[in-house]
Amino acid sequence: MEISLNDQQDKVISCGSDGKILVIEYSEQSKRWIVIQNINVDCNGWRLCFINNNLFTFQPQYGNLMHVYEMNSVSKQFTKTKYITVNQGNDGCLLFPQQFIKQKQILVSKHDKYVNFIRKTEKEELKIDGILIGQLSDDGEYLIT
């Protein structure tokens, strides 16, 4: 299971092995977190990340397509709008969450044995900027890329 909090810290998204992405919002009125959207996906996923308040990514466990979801300005619902092609893989590892580094406008996302660096452009597009393949030494002392 993975969760991500948006910039305003009033929405959380989560995914896991149930084929769903939940969008959960904090209600000031009731002082509780409430599920406001249940997105059915045809796959399990272990990684997702808010890029900003209106945009998040979701990496399915299998395949080579990362999904991009954007909030509709009228309905306030998230819908899948794009795909980013990443390296083919089967990612059974639950560790290494996606992380968006605002200062550099880069999303770091592991999929299978690859670490993808995806840059957010000035036009709000997400483009692969680089890929690392790595291996730890048997004793865990060295990371080789």
HELIX and SHEET records of a PDB file:
SHEET    1   A 4 GLU A   2  LEU A   5  0                                        
SHEET    2   A 4 LYS A  11  CYS A  15 -1                                        
SHEET    3   A 4 LYS A  20  SER A  27 -1                                        
SHEET    4   A 4 ARG A  32  ASN A  40 -1                                        
SHEET    1   B 4 GLY A  45  ASN A  52  0                                        
SHEET    2   B 4 LEU A  55  PRO A  60 -1                                        
SHEET    3   B 4 TYR A  62  MET A  71 -1                                        
SHEET    4   B 4 PHE A  78  ASN A  90 -1                                        
SHEET    1   C 4 GLN A  99  ILE A 101  0                                        
SHEET    2   C 4 ILE A 106  HIS A 111 -1                                        
SHEET    3   C 4 TYR A 114  LYS A 120 -1                                        
SHEET    4   C 4 LEU A 126  ILE A 133 -1                                        
SHEET    1   D 2 GLN A 135  LEU A 136  0                                        
SHEET    2   D 2 LEU A 143  ILE A 144 -1                                        
END                                                                             
